[in-house]
Amino acid sequence: MTGQHRIVVLGAGYAGLAAARRLADKARGAEITVVDSRTHFVERVRLHQQAAGQRIPAWDLRERLAGKKIRFVRASATELDTEQKRVLLDTAAALDYDTLVYALGSSADLDGVPGVAEHACSVSTPEDTAGFAAVAGTVVVVGNGATGIELAAELAETQTDSHVVLLGSAEPGAWLSARAQAHIRRVLERLGVEIRSDAKVIEVTAAGVRLADGTTIESAATVWTAGFGVPDLAARAGLEVDATGRVLTDSSLRSTTHPDIYAAGDSAVVAGPGGRELRMACATALPTGKYAADAIAARLRGAEPDTLRFRYVVQCVSLGRRDGVIQALHADDSPARAVLTGRVAAWVKEGIVRGAAWAARP
Ligand SMILES: Cc1cc2nc3c(=O)[nH]c(=O)nc-3n(C[C@H](O)[C@H](O)[C@H](O)COP(=O)(O)OP(=O)(O)OC[C@H]3O[C@@H](n4cnc5c(N)ncnc54)[C@H](O)[C@@H]3O)c2cc1C
């Protein structure tokens, strides 16, 4: 190969930007290009706030990346030609790469249950939340994972004309400690959220949701937070992927089948502590993006990269703007004893969210 080493980063979310920022510092001499279909970075971890009508921070990608001498291409990647080492864009242009960072993130999985795509909305991307309007009446939030809990609390706190129903098949926060779960339930109930933790939704209709036990719940709006999907670009290009389409990676985050492609964030399968896959989270997207950049920079220097050292520390769940839960975690993501709740937890979570945006910002 002659000339500059061309690194193309697909996706300017937390993982892609963390990678690009790090590459600009460590892979000096390489030509770095970031591709995203959006002009602005929007803090995805705040989309439940945006859905509830709050303004959330966003910044211009071209401007910020130019400051680090990183080229930005606003386009949607439509195809990956791994033979030619080329990314095809919806603008009819193409980008050639020597090394690719695949960080296309995730979006709501709208295909698993009938009627979701037609009748439900979601809070997974800025486009999803753009159309949110204040609803007077019942809002059903399906899925009581962290996103569903945060959204239900935010809506109940902000939109006092609506009645929020949170549906899931387990206790909200079931993966956290008993103390954290109890606090989540207490705050949701205080905010007026109706919790149904035995509800399996089998269909979404224009009028509401149908449950496996034969009952229906009428709603003015249904929001789907139960499950995420990923872009199918990698699968279509023949990279080895899991059942959802996430890229399988080796210990240095290279695709198991295409060593010139690294994957990070929600669209990658990464082995974590205790043999568990890292979960889809901003908390894993940032370090995996950064690590992928370190691994690329090491190999460009002719060195072998260090192994990825990742351990979980805390999980933060906001419960509106004035309350929250900070759950201490063991290295492998299982809950430890310590739990912080209340206003202090809300402040800590706000600090962590700001820190995450700072860590991604070039
Ligand atoms: C409401 C909500 C609250 C959350 N709260 C938390 C939290 O408190 N803590 C936490 O750890 N995680 C949280 N998450 C999860 C977190 O947001 C994601 O795990 C994280 O954003 C993943 O980062 P990423 O860089 O992999 O992907 P993303 O942030 O999704 O970025 C992917 C980028 O790729 C771009 N893209 C996608 N396809 C294409 C294409 N074909 N061509 C060009 N560009 C493309 C997108 O425009 C996007 O900018 C939350 C998620 C939601 C929805």
The ligand as a MOL file (V3000), in Angstrom:
LIG
                    3D

  0  0  0     0  0            999 V3000
M  V30 BEGIN CTAB
M  V30 COUNTS 53 58 0 0 0
M  V30 BEGIN ATOM
M  V30 1 C -33.8350 6.5520 25.7070 0
M  V30 2 C -32.5130 5.8510 25.8820 0
M  V30 3 C -31.8440 5.9850 27.0950 0
M  V30 4 C -30.6150 5.3440 27.2600 0
M  V30 5 N -29.9520 5.4750 28.4640 0
M  V30 6 C -28.7680 4.8850 28.6400 0
M  V30 7 C -28.0450 5.0360 29.8740 0
M  V30 8 O -28.5180 5.6980 30.8040 0
M  V30 9 N -26.8290 4.4310 29.9890 0
M  V30 10 C -26.2940 3.6990 28.9760 0
M  V30 11 O -25.1880 3.1720 29.1570 0
M  V30 12 N -26.9470 3.5160 27.7980 0
M  V30 13 C -28.1630 4.0870 27.6030 0
M  V30 14 N -28.8240 3.9310 26.4160 0
M  V30 15 C -28.2130 3.0980 25.3570 0
M  V30 16 C -27.2130 3.9140 24.5430 0
M  V30 17 O -27.8200 5.0760 24.0270 0
M  V30 18 C -26.6570 3.0920 23.3800 0
M  V30 19 O -26.2100 1.8580 23.8720 0
M  V30 20 C -25.5190 3.8470 22.7110 0
M  V30 21 O -26.0310 5.0120 22.0880 0
M  V30 22 C -24.7880 2.9770 21.6960 0
M  V30 23 O -23.8030 3.7450 21.0850 0
M  V30 24 P -23.3460 3.4090 19.5900 0
M  V30 25 O -22.2910 4.4000 19.2570 0
M  V30 26 O -23.0640 1.9720 19.4650 0
M  V30 27 O -24.6390 3.6730 18.6950 0
M  V30 28 P -25.5090 4.9790 18.4670 0
M  V30 29 O -25.3580 5.9330 19.5870 0
M  V30 30 O -26.8530 4.4690 18.1300 0
M  V30 31 O -24.8510 5.6360 17.1590 0
M  V30 32 C -24.9100 5.0310 15.9100 0
M  V30 33 C -24.7400 6.0810 14.8330 0
M  V30 34 O -24.7290 5.4250 13.5650 0
M  V30 35 C -25.4860 6.1810 12.6370 0
M  V30 36 N -25.9590 5.2800 11.5890 0
M  V30 37 C -26.7330 4.1760 11.7330 0
M  V30 38 N -26.8980 3.5650 10.5470 0
M  V30 39 C -26.2310 4.3060 9.6390 0
M  V30 40 C -25.9810 4.1660 8.2450 0
M  V30 41 N -26.4640 3.1390 7.5360 0
M  V30 42 N -25.2200 5.0940 7.6220 0
M  V30 43 C -24.6890 6.1370 8.3180 0
M  V30 44 N -24.8640 6.3080 9.6470 0
M  V30 45 C -25.6270 5.3980 10.2870 0
M  V30 46 C -26.5970 6.8000 13.4530 0
M  V30 47 O -27.0920 7.9750 12.8320 0
M  V30 48 C -25.8950 7.0830 14.7810 0
M  V30 49 O -25.3970 8.4010 14.8470 0
M  V30 50 C -30.0500 4.5490 26.2110 0
M  V30 51 C -30.7420 4.4290 24.9930 0
M  V30 52 C -31.9650 5.0590 24.8260 0
M  V30 53 C -32.6860 4.9140 23.5130 0
M  V30 END ATOM
M  V30 BEGIN BOND
M  V30 1 1 1 2
M  V30 2 1 2 3
M  V30 3 2 2 52
M  V30 4 2 3 4
M  V30 5 1 4 5
M  V30 6 1 4 50
M  V30 7 2 5 6
M  V30 8 1 6 7
M  V30 9 1 6 13
M  V30 10 2 7 8
M  V30 11 1 7 9
M  V30 12 1 9 10
M  V30 13 2 10 11
M  V30 14 1 10 12
M  V30 15 2 12 13
M  V30 16 1 13 14
M  V30 17 1 14 15
M  V30 18 1 14 50
M  V30 19 1 15 16
M  V30 20 1 16 17
M  V30 21 1 16 18
M  V30 22 1 18 19
M  V30 23 1 18 20
M  V30 24 1 20 21
M  V30 25 1 20 22
M  V30 26 1 22 23
M  V30 27 1 23 24
M  V30 28 2 24 25
M  V30 29 1 24 26
M  V30 30 1 24 27
M  V30 31 1 27 28
M  V30 32 2 28 29
M  V30 33 1 28 30
M  V30 34 1 28 31
M  V30 35 1 31 32
M  V30 36 1 32 33
M  V30 37 1 33 34
M  V30 38 1 33 48
M  V30 39 1 34 35
M  V30 40 1 35 36
M  V30 41 1 35 46
M  V30 42 1 36 37
M  V30 43 1 36 45
M  V30 44 2 37 38
M  V30 45 1 38 39
M  V30 46 1 39 40
M  V30 47 2 39 45
M  V30 48 1 40 41
M  V30 49 2 40 42
M  V30 50 1 42 43
M  V30 51 2 43 44
M  V30 52 1 44 45
M  V30 53 1 46 47
M  V30 54 1 46 48
M  V30 55 1 48 49
M  V30 56 2 50 51
M  V30 57 1 51 52
M  V30 58 1 52 53
M  V30 END BOND
M  V30 END CTAB
M  END
